[in-house]
């Protein structure tokens, strides 16, 4: 039964979208990162992402990412977001294990939230971006 399944609250795990200079292509890129601000490593991190705009009936392909282990107080680059995708709502569904307990959380970057004026310095990453807790 669904009511019997207990999924604990996720704390100290964040998603960030960071604007970074790409020296290979000599341009600025938007990259999505997962941040583990816990004092313990998390394992088998699964991230499913998608961009969409319900009013214009636009939807991107669904992307899936897997990280075997994300150490404590660390981060990992998840994916590059093309400029067209940054104009959409972007959702990242994150599932992971910590001490054999499964955790799940949805991170939503609403349409229009990925922009220059929203950039802030993100602790741990020490880069400018948009952070969702």
Beta strands, then each sheet from edge to edge (+ up, - down):
strand 1: 13-22
strand 2: 27-36
strand 3: 42-53
strand 4: 58-59
strand 5: 63-70
strand 6: 74-81
strand 7: 89-98
strand 8: 101-109
strand 9: 120-122
strand 10: 127-132
sheet 1: 6+ 2- 1+ 10- 9+
sheet 2: 4+ 3- 5+
sheet 3: 4+ 3- 7+ 8-
end
